[in-house]
Amino acid sequence: MTPDLCIRISFAPCLAVATAALALLAPPATGQVLPAMLTLDAPAPDSFDITFETTKGTVVLRGHHDWSPLGATRLYHLAMAGYYDGTVFYRVGPTASYPGGRVIQFGLANDAASNAAWQATGLADEPVREPHRRGTVGFARDEADSRTVELAIDLAPNSGLDTVSYNGVVGFPPVAEVIAGLPALDRLHGTHGNAPMADYDSIMASGRAFLDRRYPGLDRVLTARVTRAWW
């Protein structure tokens, strides 16, 4: 039985069925994960947990469909496919869109073909439905409709991200929250700050191979798996 067959009669049975079903799924693919491999418009759960094993410890995110339906659906399918395995935390530093914030950014793949393919899958912008606070998670973006795969996690309250107008779009909508493991995120290697963002094209071209050479010591995701879901 897959989680899609879980009919909500009561909260507990639905969680039990969904959790058991996730355990029966084949392990997500490793290596290159391209948009064409996924059914990105398939339904996603009302909420779901993703367990990230990182080089600094375990971190658990809880995605919320009602916070950002398009964003949460994208995050769910990426995690189910194992997309984030091996990705590098290449930014641990201050916010660029407004002064006083601090974020972690990661999610670019480790090869040019994957990054080029995902760049063409920008999601339509959505309003901010949930305020930013320490531990909230959203997709990084640049201009309109540019959310794809990169995630940003708030290390500070970052309330300015709720209303800031950046490149013609207001706000950065959260899609998830950290429910366990914030201390592990606080320990991520942050000596390089925002400096890797100046080499964004090189990260797009080869990901970790470039980052390990140019910015040694950066932490990374070992695996990321959907471990619970509520339908």
C-alpha positions as a printed Julia matrix, in Angstrom:
231×3 Matrix{Float64}:
   0.0    0.0     0.0
   1.29   3.43   -0.83
   0.54   6.6     1.16
  -1.79   7.64   -1.68
  -4.23   4.98   -0.54
  -4.47   6.37    2.99
  -7.98   7.73    3.55
  -8.31  10.06    6.5
 -10.81   8.45    8.88
  -8.91   9.56   11.95
  -5.49  11.14   12.43
  -3.72   8.18   14.06
  -4.7    5.48   11.51
  -3.74   7.78    8.65
  -0.31   8.42   10.15
   0.22   4.73   10.86
  -0.67   3.68    7.3
   1.43   6.42    5.75
   4.47   5.67    7.92
   4.26   1.94    7.21
   3.84   2.56    3.5
   6.87   4.81    3.36
   8.95   2.07    4.93
   7.95  -0.29    2.1
   8.99   2.03   -0.7
  12.15   1.26   -2.62
  15.1    3.45   -1.59
  15.19   6.71   -3.56
  17.51   6.83   -6.54
  21.04   8.0    -5.91
  23.08  10.14   -8.22
  21.53  12.33  -10.88
  17.86  13.22  -10.28
  16.31  15.09  -13.2
  12.85  16.72  -13.44
  11.81  14.29  -16.17
  12.27  11.4   -13.73
   9.61  12.73  -11.33
   5.88  13.36  -11.49
   6.15  16.83  -10.04
   2.44  17.61  -10.2
   1.39  14.44   -8.33
  -0.43  15.01   -5.02
   1.63  15.5    -1.88
   0.66  14.94    1.77
  -0.9   17.58    3.99
   2.32  17.41    6.01
   5.41  15.22    6.03
   8.74  14.78    7.8
  12.1   14.64    6.03
  15.05  13.27    7.98
  18.35  14.75    6.86
  21.53  12.97    7.91
  24.3   15.57    7.65
  27.98  15.75    8.44
  27.03  17.56   11.67
  24.17  15.28   12.74
  20.49  14.56   12.16
  18.01  17.28   11.22
  14.27  16.73   10.74
  12.09  19.07    8.68
   8.3   19.06    8.65
   6.71  20.22    5.42
   3.3   21.92    5.46
   1.2   21.9     2.3
  -1.04  24.72    3.52
   1.9   27.08    3.99
   2.91  26.88    0.33
   1.07  24.28   -1.76
   3.39  24.47   -4.75
   6.55  24.7    -2.69
   5.66  21.91   -0.27
   4.68  19.61   -3.14
   8.03  20.25   -4.84
   9.95  19.62   -1.61
   8.12  16.35   -1.0
   8.86  14.96   -4.46
  12.51  16.04   -4.33
  13.01  14.32   -0.99
  11.16  11.17   -2.09
  13.56  10.94   -5.05
  16.66  11.35   -2.89
  17.53  14.57   -4.68
  19.27  16.21   -1.72
  21.7   13.34   -1.06
  25.24  14.67   -1.3
  24.31  18.34   -1.66
  26.56  20.89    0.05
  25.65  23.62    2.55
  27.43  26.32    0.55
  26.09  29.37    2.34
  25.98  30.01    6.09
  25.77  33.76    6.41
  23.74  36.98    6.48
  20.64  37.56    4.37
  21.14  39.5     1.15
  17.6   40.8     0.72
  17.44  42.73    4.0
  19.94  43.51    6.8
  20.12  41.57   10.04
  19.07  38.08    9.03
  21.07  34.87    8.85
  20.44  31.8     6.69
  21.74  28.46    5.52
  21.45  27.76    1.79
  21.89  24.48   -0.08
  20.32  22.34   -2.77
  22.24  22.75   -6.02
  23.2   19.41   -7.56
  26.76  18.29   -8.15
  26.61  18.31  -11.95
  25.83  20.86  -14.62
  23.16  18.82  -16.43
  21.0   18.47  -13.33
  21.32  22.13  -12.41
  20.48  23.28  -15.93
  17.42  21.05  -16.05
  16.07  22.21  -12.69
  16.62  25.88  -13.55
  13.85  25.52  -16.12
  11.28  24.34  -13.54
  10.62  27.55  -11.6
   7.48  27.49   -9.47
   4.9   30.26   -9.59
   5.29  32.67   -6.69
   3.0   32.23   -3.69
   2.12  34.6    -0.84
   3.7   34.34    2.59
   1.16  32.47    4.71
   3.4   31.63    7.69
   5.81  34.08    9.34
   9.54  33.46    9.34
  11.18  32.47   12.6
  14.29  30.58   13.57
  14.07  27.16   11.92
  11.62  27.93    9.13
  12.52  26.66    5.67
  11.75  28.1     2.26
  12.96  27.9    -1.29
  15.64  30.37   -2.29
  14.69  32.57   -5.22
  15.92  35.44   -7.34
  13.36  36.99   -9.68
   9.7   36.12  -10.2
   8.8   32.42  -10.46
  12.36  31.27   -9.78
  11.95  28.79   -6.91
  13.36  25.44   -8.04
  15.43  23.23   -5.7
  17.56  25.42   -3.43
  16.46  25.66    0.19
  17.14  28.35    2.77
  16.82  27.69    6.5
  16.46  30.56    8.97
  19.14  30.61   11.66
  17.61  33.8    13.09
  13.99  35.01   13.29
  14.4   36.69    9.86
  11.02  38.41   10.1
  12.06  40.79    7.33
  11.69  37.94    4.83
   7.91  38.07    5.34
   7.48  41.43    3.66
  10.68  42.43    1.89
  10.33  43.28   -1.8
  13.21  41.59   -3.61
  13.58  41.61   -7.39
   9.95  42.52   -7.85
   8.44  39.86   -5.59
   7.22  40.4    -2.02
   8.31  37.92    0.63
   9.83  34.46    0.74
   7.12  31.91    1.65
   8.1   29.21    4.17
   7.27  25.64    3.18
   8.58  23.73    6.21
  10.09  24.02    9.67
  12.91  22.33   11.55
  11.36  20.19   14.29
  14.61  18.54   15.45
  18.31  19.18   14.97
  18.71  22.96   15.09
  21.93  22.57   17.14
  23.39  20.52   14.26
  22.61  23.38   11.87
  24.24  25.85   14.25
  27.43  23.76   13.99
  27.64  23.9    10.18
  30.93  25.25    8.85
  30.32  28.97    8.39
  33.77  30.46    8.0
  33.22  31.21    4.31
  29.92  33.02    4.94
  28.33  34.24    1.72
  31.6   34.13   -0.26
  30.68  30.99   -2.25
  27.71  32.84   -3.75
  30.18  34.94   -5.75
  31.14  31.7    -7.52
  27.58  30.61   -8.21
  28.27  29.72  -11.85
  31.08  27.39  -10.77
  28.82  25.73   -8.21
  26.22  25.27  -10.94
  28.86  23.66  -13.15
  30.27  21.07  -10.76
  28.86  21.49   -7.26
  30.83  19.7    -4.58
  33.91  19.13   -6.77
  34.37  22.89   -7.05
  33.33  23.7    -3.49
  35.7   21.17   -1.92
  38.57  22.7    -3.86
  37.75  26.38   -3.46
  35.97  26.41   -0.07
  37.29  23.47    1.96
  35.48  22.28    5.04
  31.89  22.9     3.99
  29.35  20.46    5.42
  26.9   18.45    3.33
  23.79  16.32    3.35
  24.55  12.61    3.47
  20.98  11.41    2.91
  17.51  12.95    3.05
  14.43  10.74    3.25
  10.69  11.26    3.79
  10.11   9.32    7.0
   6.51  10.22    7.92
   3.52  11.62    6.07
  -0.01  12.71    6.94
  -2.61  12.55    4.15
